[in-house]
Amino acid sequence: MISVLIQVKLWRVCDPDQDQCSNAEVTLSPADGRLEVVLFHPAASGLLAVASVRGLQVWDVTRDAALTGKHTPVHSDRQPSLPDLVSQQEVRLWDSRKLSSSLSSLSLATSNACFFLRLLLFLHIHEADLSVSWSVSHCLTDLSTRGVALVPKLALDVSCCEVLRLLQLTDNFIVPISYQVPRKAGQDFHADLYPDTVGHTPAMTAEDWWKGENKQVLTSQRSEASSSSSPLSTPSSSADPSRSPSSTSGLSSGFLPSPSQSSRAIHSMLGPSSKFRHIQGAVLHRDTHITNLRGLHLTTPGECDGFCANGQRVAVPLAIAGGQIAVFERFIRPGSDPDPLIKKRIRSGPADYSSAGDDAKIRVWQIPKGGLTETLTEPECVLRGHTEKIYSIKFHPHASSLLASSSYDLTVRLWNLETGEEVKRLSGHQDQIFGMAWSPDGKLLATVCKDGKVRLYDPRKSTLPIQEGPGPEGHRGARVVWVCDGKYLLVSGFDSRSERQLYLFSAESLASGSVASVPADVSPSTLIPFYDPDTSVLILTGKGDTRVYTYEIVPEAPYFMECSSFHSSEPHKGLCFLPKTECDVRDVEVARAVRLGKTTIEPVAFRVPRVKKEFFQDDVFPETAVWWEASLTAAAWLSGSNGQHRKISLRPKDMTPVSEAPKEAPVKKYLPSSVYLEEKTDEQKKEELLSAMVAKLGNREDPLPQASYEGVDEDEWVSEELTTHTHTPQMIHDTL
């Protein structure tokens, strides 16, 4: 493995059953500027060619200095790189053993010519993005390719006529691509497909090559090499016939499972993977939808989440003068016309139990038990204090009737809804406040601001931030949410190029900047995050998007583990998640949301595929906090008390936890391929055919059916002669 920046670092790959060392065994410093390409010699051990922006160098990895080097002449004000030379169709061949700074043109031995020509051919294809003219098969993939590597010939599976295997590097995966020649299955070795191939043992040392020797690596017969095990080989004898690669040339229909040692080696190289990586999102049946919605206000400001929902109701803004919102009961009769429900609305402001608008006022509404029966025109109370448009409001996670609000007046204010008074005013922001979030324990409040700062407040101790650090560089918008039990802050925002980005900050040291970040895509809408503390799954989407991103957040590297995304056929106007009790745990549903479309409200389920669904999956369903219930009053919290949510189990009484499921002995699911490939003699085939026919017709020892019929006595039979004389023509006529 090689890491290229301005140094070349080399690691010795350990056996699969050994731990891979994280430190490089050899570090080379060419000191010739940015490095372009590195390539090992095909025959000599420890001999490495390094191409930089200034030229070529040949290194013996056991030494601290280059054996020799050749600098390319400068053709312009900028140093040409190797891709530049290729694009100019300028190919130069050097014999590295004869290079010196005074020589300008030298010949190159044939083996070394192939060495450099292969390098340039690869660069030419890479830069121009062309297909080679002698290509005999094409492989189309859904993922963008970041790189391709060729698996050695000795690792191919000759039993299924595999002639080539590539490893495709994408943004998040390494995908094996197998090419096979269609041949009749059997035990014969196809020598025409597998000539003798180059072996593993180097032909000479770097010192021998430097002295002028030219030796070739010894070849190995592929039929013999295939019998030896290889970490990358996939012997067909252990393969599932239904998953074996396709018999046609090109991309195979499936890939054979790798040995366990190879799996451990790959896992150690790629790092941990999420158990939610195959999470699936699906829109539920149409009977659960609220349809035929008209008059919705779909162009809400960027700071608005679009709509609100809980386990009982959904509130959506209406495109009606006065800022009205409609409140729908989620459990309405399927197929009913929701238009009459539009009349059950609240005047002024897009929110659920409280609303904030452009008039710098916060209105608090109380939805009666059983839902709205008439239009509400008067709020329970109106909170006044902000001098500019209110940007966002957040209820306290534990204290009842405690609300935080941010405004264009650059302040964050805390309100006691029981008294209708402002109880705290937080300052310190220099620009528009994009978002804010309470910590899981309710002690701290985090904000992200347009001035490029992330701030942390302890409202009961100080009105100024207790921590401050660099945030997203973009100025389009941002959101913040607490993750990993309140140890980290996740911010979704934009970078300096206005590309959507996710940042992770340590709550203990905001000043040190983000500990990790991942790019999302390019879109004008801000990604709105939802975090499930039970599973540590983060789900994000933006208004007007068709894609819902999913990550598992872990408190150590790599921090972000990307999972499968959910794609919708039409852009949605918002996504709001429901309490965990709404999930169908029997179907391993870890999250449920409602999706707002142009004229519909649709529930979306996020499920984790599991085999033993008859058991309760307690590894993904721990006891969940009842966060929708308050644990203390606003006055108690302001006086210094801290609450804690009670927890409940989601396990149905008739389900056994999967951790307590009886252990099953491993069963060999498929017979080895030798059973299917074994050639049988004609006698064996006849015997199998006869046995199958006998089994279908019945036991050969059973008597024939006519043996059980009853006959007549011998004296009842009439002789042929008597019968002939007694049947006269008249008798026959009478009979007819």
Secondary structure, 3 states (H helix, E strand, C coil): CEEECCCEEECCCCCCCCCCCCCCCEEECCCCCCEEEEEECCCEECEEEEEECCEEEEEECCCCCEEEEEECCCCCCCCCCHHHHHHCCCCCCCCHHHCCCCCCCCCCCHHHHHHHHHHHHHHHHHHHCCCCCCCCCCCCCCCCCCEEEECCHHHCCHHHCEEEEEEEECCCCEEEEEEECCCCCCCCCCCCCCCCEECCCCCEEHHHHHCCCCCCCCEECHHHHCCCCCCCCCCHHHCCHHHCCCCCCCCCCCCCCCCHHHHHHHHHHHCCCCCCCCCEEEECCHHHCECCCCCECCCCCCCCCCCEECCCEEEEEECCCCCCEEEEECCCCCCCCCHHHHHCEECCCCCCCEEECCCCEEEECCCCCCCCCCCECCCCEEEECCCCCEEEEEECCCEECEEEEEECCCCEEEEECCCCEEEEEECCCCCCEEEEEECCCCCCEEEEECCCEEEEECCCCCCCCCEEEECCCCCCCCEEEEECCCCEEEEEEECCCCCEEEEEEECCCHHHCEEEEEECCCCCCCCEEEEECCCCEEEEECCCCCEEEEEEECCCCCCEEECCCEECCCCCCEEEECCHHHCCHHHCEEEEEEEECCCCEEEEEEECCCCCCCCECCCCCCCEECCCCCCEEHHHHHCCCCCCCCEECCCCCCCCEHHHCCCCCCCCCCCCHHHHHCCCCHHHHHHHHHHHHHHHHCCCCCCCHHHHCCCCCHHHCCCHHHHHHHCCHHHHHHHC
